[in-house]
Amino acid sequence: MAHQRTATTSESGEYDQRSLLYTPPIKYPPSPTYEPGKKPSKAPNDLSDLVRQIDIHTVAVDVVYQRFSTSPTIGLESSAVGHLTKSFGKNVISAPTTQYWKKALNYVFGGFNFLMWIAFIATLLSYKPFGEPDPAIFNLGVAILLLLVIAISATFYAVVDFHASRIMKTVNNLIAEEATVIRNGERQTISATDIVVGDVVELTIGNRIPADMRIVEASLDLRFDRSLLTGESDLIPGSITFTSRNAMETRNLALTSTYVAQGSCTGIVFATGDRTIMGHIVAMSGETQFKLTTVQREVWFFTKIISGVALLFFCIAMILWAVWLKKRFPGFETASGAIATSIGCITAFVPQGLPLCVALSLTIISRRMAARRVLVKNLASIETLGCMSILCSDKTGTLTEGNMSVRKIALSNTEYLLDADDASKRSFPTQWSLSLKTSPPLSQLALVSRLCNGAKFEGQAERVPVSQRTIKGDPTDTAILRFGEESLQKSLSMDEGTEMVRTLSRTYKKTFEIPFNSRNKWMMSIVQESTPSGFTGTWMLIKGAPDILFPSVSFILNSKSAAVPFNAYRPRFSRLQHQWGSEGQRVIAVCKRPLNNVKLPEDENELAEVLFNEVRDLTLVGLLGIHDPPRENMKETVKIIRNAGVRVFMVTGDFSLTAVAIAKQVGIITQNPYDTAVDLPRSGRIGVMPEAITRRTASDMKPSEDDPIRALVLTGDDLEELEATDWDNILTKYTEIVFARTNPDQKKLIVDETKKRGDNIVAVTGDGVNDAPALKASDIGIAMGSGSDVAKEAASIILLNDDFSSIPVAIELGRLVFDNLKKVILFLMPAGTYAEFIPVFANVFLGMQLALSSYLQVCFSITNDVIMSISLMYEQPEFNLMHRRPRNARTERLTDWRFFIQIYLFIGLMMWPCAMGMWFLYMSEQGLRFRDVILVYNKWEDGYRGFTIDQLNHFVAVGQCIYYITLVFLQYGGLLSIRNRRVSTLNSNPFWGPRRNFMVPIGMAGTALIGVANLYGLGLQRLFGTTHIPGKFWCIPFAFAGAILIMDETRKLIVRVYPKVSADSNTVAIFLQLKLNSPSLSSRRWLGNVIPNEG
């Protein structure tokens, strides 16, 4: 571990490692004692009380080791670990207690259920007392049915919620965090949940702090991100030094759920799980508040509108009865009957299946994503994925495999090309030594690579071949360490290599280190070289980006290991950097400098400042070319994303030529040549918006589809010079962009500037600490499962299998949620708020008998609507879903004017006349013409048109059943036509083929059986007055359903022939658009687009 000078354990800190019990805490007045790992005797009233009880940060380091019966080299023994685990449990913070009674109330009264409760109460009142002295059992039956509907709906909500929580819990278990601890004298990687009090834990950049710890070793640049704990975004320095009695402010504590943003450290755990500061905060914070997703908010808004309209019409119907019908037509409607009829306003308008489908859809999509090992941390991300318009992707470990290896070496006068997989094929000079001063340049290159390195081998397996040994560290250091070790072992025998490793540790002592960071672009190690004869010197070893280090290089090692002036070699090495970078390789310069004549201060801060100033007069040892191949099928994946209308930008810290080479390999850049900062149009320093940018593209902030594709490559330095209008120009002119040599702040700047312009929804992919700020700032953060803890915490989506090809699948599923919900509304509304409401309207305003009884209305709304709409949620994506432009979340809603015309002037206008026409047809066959059933009011009584009241009531009952069964079959036609917005039903039937949906025929069969049960069930006939209907009224509705299907097939055909016509347009809107856009149709276009290619 890289660390600064730390206090060492004194003799008083030695203890019996076999002891199972640790020493009681030593009191240091006046600070109150907080016994580590145990709850305070008295629960603190607030966080301040808790923090004041902690004193572990005020004691010396050796006392800390003694207090917890551990040591820096041995750690805890297994027996002690077992005892502590049994005593204190797992290192897990308990989830806030769920108030299940609140959830139950939401299930029972949420969604449209509160309207169902109103309908239930009103129907119950219509039975008694308003139905007395002769209450109708029919009303009681409807009330019971409504109560059953509420119970079923609440149960469904609960089941969906339960399954959703199980899915999220299962997938969360797949990203269990790990920690590196010292136990039994060995470094081990364990689950973070198995950490116990007294564990010695090693932390590196990007790690999440798994428990509250006292820092006992720390690198100079140690910084913590405590934003999750404190809400502050500024990084907090860390050290071994006690700086404040306040445990939240002192620098020598690392607290749970914070992150190592820079540097590395070692700490001793003093509290785990619920006993940590974060554990107490969670316990005091109570239950987590649930936030609605975007679609859920839209549906809730839609629900409130529909509910308001339903209640309005219910009130209007009751007021009309009270002030007009009751007085003008006495006997037409009793109070009980008026209430029962007005209830139809509520049940007709309520699309009961909609909230259920919203909950179910997000669960279905979550399950599909989980199957692809994509963790969605919040459901809102699913919807946002469908709106993604820009994807900013990191390069290393995201677009590339992250499996790096040294492929090329350049010395002063020699170059080596290394075999990728077989170290035995590498040839090295026979002359070899372990001296930084006298060994040949290749020996020194291997030595510096081995010594100036932030990675380390795990375990004590020196005799295991290097290619099989596990290395912990970032990919670049891992590749360089493996190269250095292999080089040494290749030049010596395996036994000599083992002895060499031990010799290295005796010969070179690392006294100080500045780890690599994205701002400096280099890493430095200070080592003291010693031989058996004594001290030989202090060396600065430094490796990093050539373009950063070359200005500080004055010498180079020649073939005789002599330092000669670098100027004569500079052009060659600059050319090599550009050549290797153009091949997609990461180029690392390895340098050294003797510090024997430099006075190094003891103070760490002063030492760091001195060393920064001493980065000059470096001696170049050699160049390393590191190969990191693109992921498999990456080019095809990028192509799919771009075809979906999403621009893919590369944002990386790598050299620009390396970034461009990889960008070309994966298809992010397809144009050659590409523009750079000097090609941007400028007027002085202020960018000028090109005239070609129209108002539309300025709003969208994307290039026009008619403009040629252009590519741009910018560096981090270029970004510092950009004005606001330059960003406008960049985002409206260029489709392909690479941002190279960027640091974390610049990555975040790119995201912020992109989000500001137009209606862009920006996604960011990354895996490292450097990507975390951009991930957090984006609309959708996507982290790799193997990435740092910081990146995974900042992201909203995690690709557990590191499979970049899961991103287009996630985009498609995000779009599918919105698509299917639109289909559900389009399916529910025509028959619900239209065809079901017309009978109520006709009864109240036109004096007709009720064409659809309240029972059949409720039954249709709850069974047919819900069952059939749920089947739509299992629809597959339409063939062109990934060829559409991303949805604009601000302007494209679930419903718009075209949508309502489609509902009320297209499908709805066919449904209710067909159903009402069937009712009039039956009445006419019984001798009651249109004028005999309209404006009748209270004339419908015994003797009307020569019929007894029993005959008239029978006619009404049969007519109501005909109306009901007609709606059932009309829904079949509506469902089949709504399944696809463009593709013909003949090419996408639900029964077989790639677009089959078995839920559709199951739903059809289920609703048909319910219809038969309603008409022929003897119990239902007696209770609700239903009856059988003549055979031909079973057949005619099929023709009407076919007519709906044919009409919509005509609309689809026109949409396919005229691609610019919106698929959501209805027939009226289509012909309006045709009149404006196209004068005629050619037979060739008609024939060429009748049957589309689904791809």
Secondary structure, DSSP 8 states (H G I E B T S, - for coil): ----------GGG---TT-SS-------TTS----TTS--SS--SSHHHHHHT--GGGS-HHHHHHHTT--TTT-B-HHHHHHHHHHH--S--------HHHHHHHHHHTTTHHHHHHHHHHHHHHHTTTTTTS--HHHHHHHHHHHHHHHHHHHHHHHHHHHHHHHHHHHHHTT--EEEEEETTEEEEEEGGG--TT-EEEE-TT-B--SEEEEEEE-TT-EEE-HHHHS--S-EE--SS---SSTTT-TTEE-TT-EEEES-EEEEEEE-GGGSHHHHHHHHH-S------HHHHHHHHHHHHHHHHHHHHHHHHHHHIIIIIHHHSTTS--HHHHHHHHHHHHHHH--THHHHHHHHHHHHHHHHHHHTTEEESSTHHHHHHTT--EEEE-IIIIIB----EEEEEE-SS-EEE--SS-GGG----S---S-TTTS-HHHHHHHHHHHS-S-EE-SS-TTS-GGGS-EES-HHHHHHHHHHHHHHHHHS-HHHHHHHHHHHHHHEEEEEEE---TTT-EEEEEEEEEETTEEEEEEEEEEE-HHHHGGGEEEEE-TTS-EEESTTTHHHHHHHHHHHHHTT-EEEEEEEEE-TTS---SSHHHHHHHHHHT--SEEEEEEEEEE--B-TTHHHHHHHHHHTT-EEEEE-SS-HHHHHHHHHHHTS---SS-B-GGGS-EETTEE---TT--HHHHHHTS--TTS---EEEEEHHHHTT--HHHHHHHHHH-SEEEEES--HHHHHHHHHHHHHSTT--EEEEE-SGGGHHHHHHSSEEEEETTS-HHHHHH-SEEETT--TTHHHHHHHHHHHHHHHHHHHHHHHHIIIIIIIHHHHHHHHHS----SS-HHHHHHIIIIIHHHHHHHHTT----TTGGGS----TTT--S--HHHHHIIIIIIHHHHHHHHHHHHHHHHHHTT--HHHHSS-GGG-STTGGG--HHHHHHHHHHHHHHHHHHHHHHHHHHHHHHT-SSS-GGGS-SSSSTT--THHHHHHHHHHHHHHHHHH-HHHHHHH------THHHHHHHHHHHHHHHHHHHHHHHHHHSTTS-TT--HHHHHHHHHHH-S---HHHHHHHSS----
